[in-house]
């Protein structure tokens, strides 16, 4: 993505964004010096194979009639 300027998704400032290393998966990270937060353009999440993919509702999440 050479030549592109990204705006910070938190404060929407584009002049204060700079590169900030890479993630474990090799994606570029960026740092905003205006709001002092880091972000990525694309996020990849890997599911742990030992965990279940379904979410069971808890007692607080269940709405009763």
CORJO-V112130 format. One record per pair of residues at least 4 apart in sequence whose C-alpha atoms are under 6 Angstrom apart, sorted by sequence separation. I is the first residue (numbers start at 1). J is the second residue. D is the distance in Angstrom with one decimal. If there is no record, write none. Layout:
i = [I;I]
j = [J;J]
d = [D;D]
This chain:
i = [8;22;23;32;57;7;8;22;32;7;22;31;7;22;31;6;21;30;20;30;20;29;19;20;29;18;18;17;17;16;16;16]
j = [12;26;27;36;61;12;13;27;37;13;28;37;14;29;38;14;29;38;29;39;30;39;30;31;40;30;31;31;32;32;33;34]
d = [4.6;5.5;5.3;5.3;5.9;5.2;5.4;5.4;5.5;5.3;4.6;5.8;4.0;5.2;4.4;5.9;5.5;5.5;5.1;5.3;4.7;5.9;4.5;5.5;4.9;5.6;5.4;5.6;4.4;5.4;5.3;5.9]
